């Protein structure tokens, strides 16, 4: 089973929105495959999981 969803802070949400906005700009330019955007969003979520579990 997947892990429970971690509640993101306002700052983490803003970071994800900024990353996604960059991806939208690239998509408008014709770049469809953007694994770096996916990795950056996943990195923010992983940091949130670590924060929620009390790890550094």
LOLUM-524211 format. One record per atom (N, C-alpha, C): residue number from 0; atom name; x, y, z. Coordinates in pm, 1 decimal, always signed. Atoms other than C-alpha are relative to their C-alpha. Layout:
N
<NUM,'CA',<X,Y,Z>>
...
This chain:
56
<0,'N',<+83.6,-118.6,+0.0>>
<0,'CA',<+0.0,+0.0,+0.0>>
<0,'C',<+87.4,+124.0,+0.0>>
<1,'N',<-75.3,-124.6,+2.1>>
<1,'CA',<+107.9,+354.8,-51.9>>
<1,'C',<-4.2,+65.0,+138.2>>
<2,'N',<-7.2,-69.6,-127.8>>
<2,'CA',<+208.5,+575.7,+235.2>>
<2,'C',<-111.4,+103.6,+8.9>>
<3,'N',<+103.2,-102.2,-12.8>>
<3,'CA',<-48.8,+815.0,+379.4>>
<3,'C',<+51.4,+135.7,-48.6>>
<4,'N',<-37.4,-131.5,+50.8>>
<4,'CA',<-51.2,+1162.8,+233.0>>
<4,'C',<+49.5,+87.8,+114.7>>
<5,'N',<-55.6,-91.9,-98.1>>
<5,'CA',<+160.3,+1416.2,+419.0>>
<5,'C',<-57.6,+137.9,-27.9>>
<6,'N',<+52.6,-133.9,+17.5>>
<6,'CA',<+11.4,+1757.0,+478.3>>
<6,'C',<+117.0,+92.9,-32.2>>
<7,'N',<-106.3,-89.9,+43.9>>
<7,'CA',<+225.0,+2008.6,+288.8>>
<7,'C',<-17.3,+137.1,+63.9>>
<8,'N',<+5.6,-136.6,-51.5>>
<8,'CA',<+315.1,+2344.5,+435.2>>
<8,'C',<-29.7,+94.8,-115.2>>
<9,'N',<+27.7,-100.7,+102.1>>
<9,'CA',<+226.1,+2661.5,+252.2>>
<9,'C',<+121.8,+20.2,-90.0>>
<10,'N',<-123.2,-17.8,+77.4>>
<10,'CA',<+589.9,+2700.1,+144.1>>
<10,'C',<+22.1,-116.2,-97.1>>
<11,'N',<-17.2,+117.0,+87.1>>
<11,'CA',<+604.7,+2345.1,+5.8>>
<11,'C',<-100.0,+2.6,-115.0>>
<12,'N',<+99.5,-12.1,+107.4>>
<12,'CA',<+283.2,+2400.1,-188.2>>
<12,'C',<+42.8,+105.1,-101.6>>
<13,'N',<-44.7,-106.5,+90.5>>
<13,'CA',<+421.6,+2724.5,-331.0>>
<13,'C',<+115.5,-47.8,-86.9>>
<14,'N',<-111.1,+54.0,+79.1>>
<14,'CA',<+739.7,+2544.2,-439.4>>
<14,'C',<-50.1,-91.6,-110.1>>
<15,'N',<+55.0,+91.3,+100.1>>
<15,'CA',<+537.8,+2275.4,-617.8>>
<15,'C',<-71.3,+77.9,-109.5>>
<16,'N',<+69.7,-81.3,+100.5>>
<16,'CA',<+321.4,+2537.0,-790.3>>
<16,'C',<+100.6,+67.0,-92.5>>
<17,'N',<-101.9,-65.2,+83.0>>
<17,'CA',<+633.6,+2721.2,-910.0>>
<17,'C',<+65.3,-100.5,-94.9>>
<18,'N',<-59.8,+104.2,+84.5>>
<18,'CA',<+787.0,+2397.4,-1040.7>>
<18,'C',<-97.1,-39.4,-111.0>>
<19,'N',<+100.9,+36.4,+99.8>>
<19,'CA',<+462.0,+2302.4,-1215.2>>
<19,'C',<-17.8,+111.7,-103.4>>
<20,'N',<+12.7,-112.0,+93.8>>
<20,'CA',<+438.5,+2651.9,-1369.8>>
<20,'C',<+113.5,-2.4,-100.9>>
<21,'N',<-113.2,+11.6,+91.4>>
<21,'CA',<+783.7,+2605.1,-1516.1>>
<21,'C',<-25.4,-112.5,-100.9>>
<22,'N',<+33.2,+110.7,+89.1>>
<22,'CA',<+667.2,+2273.2,-1660.3>>
<22,'C',<-104.4,+39.1,-103.4>>
<23,'N',<+103.2,-45.6,+93.7>>
<23,'CA',<+363.1,+2439.5,-1817.0>>
<23,'C',<+62.1,+88.6,-107.7>>
<24,'N',<-67.4,-85.8,+97.8>>
<24,'CA',<+585.4,+2699.7,-1981.7>>
<24,'C',<+78.2,-83.8,-100.9>>
<25,'N',<-74.6,+87.9,+90.2>>
<25,'CA',<+803.2,+2424.1,-2124.2>>
<25,'C',<-93.6,-75.7,-92.9>>
<26,'N',<+96.4,+73.3,+82.3>>
<26,'CA',<+500.1,+2230.6,-2245.4>>
<26,'C',<-54.3,+89.6,-110.5>>
<27,'N',<+47.4,-93.8,+101.5>>
<27,'CA',<+378.5,+2541.3,-2426.4>>
<27,'C',<+104.6,+18.0,-109.8>>
<28,'N',<-108.3,-12.0,+97.4>>
<28,'CA',<+717.2,+2553.0,-2597.1>>
<28,'C',<+19.9,-129.9,-78.5>>
<29,'N',<-6.0,+123.4,+76.3>>
<29,'CA',<+668.2,+2194.8,-2717.1>>
<29,'C',<+74.7,-113.8,+67.0>>
<30,'N',<-69.7,+107.8,-71.0>>
<30,'CA',<+860.7,+1991.8,-2458.1>>
<30,'C',<-101.8,-78.2,+83.2>>
<31,'N',<+101.5,+80.9,-67.8>>
<31,'CA',<+629.8,+1712.5,-2350.1>>
<31,'C',<+58.9,-86.7,+111.2>>
<32,'N',<-62.4,+91.8,-96.2>>
<32,'CA',<+865.1,+1472.9,-2166.6>>
<32,'C',<+90.3,+79.3,+92.5>>
<33,'N',<-73.5,-83.6,-94.3>>
<33,'CA',<+991.3,+1647.8,-1851.7>>
<33,'C',<+27.2,-75.3,+130.5>>
<34,'N',<-25.0,+77.8,-122.0>>
<34,'CA',<+1132.1,+1397.3,-1603.0>>
<34,'C',<+64.5,+82.3,+111.6>>
<35,'N',<-62.0,-81.4,-104.0>>
<35,'CA',<+1330.6,+1667.2,-1421.1>>
<35,'C',<-104.8,+72.5,+83.9>>
<36,'N',<+108.6,-64.3,-74.7>>
<36,'CA',<+1008.6,+1846.6,-1324.4>>
<36,'C',<-61.3,-100.2,+97.1>>
<37,'N',<+56.1,+104.2,-85.9>>
<37,'CA',<+868.0,+1520.2,-1188.4>>
<37,'C',<+92.8,-29.1,+117.8>>
<38,'N',<-96.7,+26.7,-107.4>>
<38,'CA',<+1187.6,+1457.8,-989.4>>
<38,'C',<+1.5,+112.9,+102.0>>
<39,'N',<-1.7,-113.7,-92.2>>
<39,'CA',<+1182.0,+1808.8,-841.1>>
<39,'C',<-123.5,+1.1,+89.4>>
<40,'N',<+122.9,+5.9,-80.2>>
<40,'CA',<+820.0,+1773.8,-728.6>>
<40,'C',<+9.6,-114.3,+100.0>>
<41,'N',<-15.1,+114.8,-89.7>>
<41,'CA',<+893.8,+1430.8,-583.0>>
<41,'C',<+99.0,+31.4,+112.7>>
<42,'N',<-97.2,-38.3,-102.3>>
<42,'CA',<+1195.2,+1575.6,-398.0>>
<42,'C',<-65.5,+86.1,+107.9>>
<43,'N',<+71.0,-84.1,-97.5>>
<43,'CA',<+972.2,+1839.0,-232.6>>
<43,'C',<-89.8,-86.9,+87.2>>
<44,'N',<+88.8,+88.2,-76.5>>
<44,'CA',<+722.9,+1569.5,-131.3>>
<44,'C',<+78.5,-91.1,+94.1>>
<45,'N',<-84.1,+85.4,-85.2>>
<45,'CA',<+1002.2,+1346.5,+3.4>>
<45,'C',<+50.6,+79.0,+120.3>>
<46,'N',<-43.5,-84.9,-111.7>>
<46,'CA',<+1135.3,+1634.7,+212.5>>
<46,'C',<-114.2,+22.2,+98.7>>
<47,'N',<+116.4,-16.4,-87.3>>
<47,'CA',<+783.0,+1687.6,+348.5>>
<47,'C',<-23.7,-126.3,+82.4>>
<48,'N',<+15.1,+126.5,-74.1>>
<48,'CA',<+761.1,+1317.3,+441.5>>
<48,'C',<+103.4,-9.6,+111.4>>
<49,'N',<-105.5,+5.0,-102.7>>
<49,'CA',<+1094.3,+1339.8,+623.3>>
<49,'C',<-30.8,+96.8,+113.3>>
<50,'N',<+34.0,-99.4,-102.0>>
<50,'CA',<+980.8,+1655.8,+803.2>>
<50,'C',<-111.6,-53.4,+89.0>>
<51,'N',<+113.6,+50.4,-76.5>>
<51,'CA',<+655.3,+1489.6,+908.5>>
<51,'C',<+40.8,-115.6,+91.8>>
<52,'N',<-44.5,+113.2,-82.4>>
<52,'CA',<+840.6,+1184.3,+1040.6>>
<52,'C',<+109.4,+39.6,+98.4>>
<53,'N',<-98.0,-47.7,-94.9>>
<53,'CA',<+1089.8,+1397.1,+1232.6>>
<53,'C',<+142.9,-32.4,-37.7>>
<54,'N',<-136.2,+30.9,+45.1>>
<54,'CA',<+1396.1,+1302.9,+1023.7>>
<54,'C',<+57.9,+121.0,-71.1>>
<55,'N',<-65.1,-110.1,+72.4>>
<55,'CA',<+1650.6,+1543.0,+882.9>>
<55,'C',<+59.7,-46.4,-125.7>>
